[in-house]
Amino acid sequence: MSWEGTDRRKFPRVIYPCLVKVVSLDGQSQQVLTHSENIGLGGLCVTIKNGIKLFTPVEMEIDLVDLNEHIFPKGTVVWNVRRKQVEEVKPMFYDIGIQFTEISQRDHERLQNTLKMLMEKGTKILKPYI
C-alpha cells in the first residue's frame, strides 16, 4: 500500500513537532512519549518505535509548545505505516495516524488558535484529501 493510498485526512494539518504522550487503551496500556510529525483539528501523526494496532483507542497529552497548559484529547488509531529502513543501526519506526474522537471545547479552541498562528507564520500545510 502506498502512502498516498492511506492519506485520507479531512482537515489540513501543519508540520509541527510538538511533544505527545500516547497511552493505548487496548488492555496493554502501552505508553509512549514521542513527537508529532503534523497536527490538525481532526488528528495528528506521531512517530513511534513500535506500532499500535488499527482502531486502538488512545488517550493523549499534547504539549503545543506555547507555554500554556497541555491538551488532553482522546482518539483512535486510523492508520499505521512502517517506515522503510534507512540504516542498519537504527530501529524501525512507525508513523501512526490518530483521529481525535473526544476533545474538550477549551482544548479544541487552543488547538485551533495554535494552528491559526502557525499558518499565519507560513508553516507548511498538508492539504486535506477527501
ZIURLIN-V292586 format. One record per residue. N is the residue number from 0. RES is the residue in one small letter. SS is DSSP state (@ for helix, = for strand, . for the rest). D_LAST is the distance of its C-alpha to the last C-alpha in Angstrom with 2 decimals. Layout:
# ZIURLIN-V292586
N|RES|SS|D_LAST, N|RES|SS|D_LAST
This chain:
# ZIURLIN-V292586
0|m|.|17.93, 1|s|.|16.62, 2|w|@|14.97, 3|e|@|12.04, 4|g|@|11.62, 5|t|@|11.50, 6|d|.|9.18, 7|r|.|6.16, 8|r|.|6.93, 9|k|.|5.95, 10|f|.|9.09, 11|p|.|10.90, 12|r|=|13.67, 13|v|=|17.10, 14|i|=|19.31, 15|y|.|21.94, 16|p|.|24.46, 17|c|.|25.62, 18|l|=|27.77, 19|v|=|26.36, 20|k|=|28.36, 21|v|=|26.51, 22|v|=|28.46, 23|s|=|27.27, 24|l|.|28.41, 25|d|.|28.84, 26|g|.|32.62, 27|q|.|33.30, 28|s|.|32.33, 29|q|.|31.36, 30|q|=|31.31, 31|v|=|29.95, 32|l|=|30.38, 33|t|=|27.92, 34|h|=|25.73, 35|s|=|22.10, 36|e|=|20.43, 37|n|=|17.80, 38|i|=|17.08, 39|g|=|14.96, 40|l|.|15.25, 41|g|.|13.16, 42|g|=|14.94, 43|l|=|16.48, 44|c|=|17.46, 45|v|=|21.18, 46|t|=|23.51, 47|i|=|26.22, 48|k|.|29.07, 49|n|.|28.55, 50|g|.|25.38, 51|i|.|24.40, 52|k|.|23.48, 53|l|.|20.08, 54|f|.|19.85, 55|t|.|22.84, 56|p|=|23.17, 57|v|=|24.18, 58|e|=|25.85, 59|m|=|25.53, 60|e|=|27.69, 61|i|=|26.07, 62|d|=|28.38, 63|l|.|26.58, 64|v|.|29.65, 65|d|.|30.54, 66|l|.|33.85, 67|n|.|32.73, 68|e|.|32.46, 69|h|.|29.83, 70|i|=|26.93, 71|f|.|26.64, 72|p|.|23.27, 73|k|=|22.81, 74|g|=|19.85, 75|t|=|18.85, 76|v|=|18.35, 77|v|=|15.00, 78|w|=|15.63, 79|n|=|18.85, 80|v|=|19.52, 81|r|=|23.15, 82|r|.|23.92, 83|k|.|26.22, 84|q|.|29.82, 85|v|.|31.03, 86|e|.|34.55, 87|e|.|36.86, 88|v|.|38.08, 89|k|.|34.73, 90|p|.|33.09, 91|m|.|29.71, 92|f|.|26.86, 93|y|=|23.53, 94|d|=|20.29, 95|i|=|19.16, 96|g|=|15.82, 97|i|=|16.74, 98|q|=|14.80, 99|f|=|17.12, 100|t|=|18.49, 101|e|=|21.47, 102|i|.|22.40, 103|s|.|25.28, 104|q|@|25.01, 105|r|@|27.23, 106|d|@|25.19, 107|h|@|21.92, 108|e|@|23.81, 109|r|@|25.27, 110|l|@|21.98, 111|q|@|20.58, 112|n|@|23.81, 113|t|@|23.78, 114|l|@|20.28, 115|k|@|21.41, 116|m|@|24.62, 117|l|@|23.05, 118|m|@|20.80, 119|e|@|23.96, 120|k|.|25.83, 121|g|.|23.50, 122|t|.|21.98, 123|k|.|19.38, 124|i|=|15.78, 125|l|=|12.81, 126|k|.|9.91, 127|p|.|6.54, 128|y|.|3.78, 129|i|.|0.00
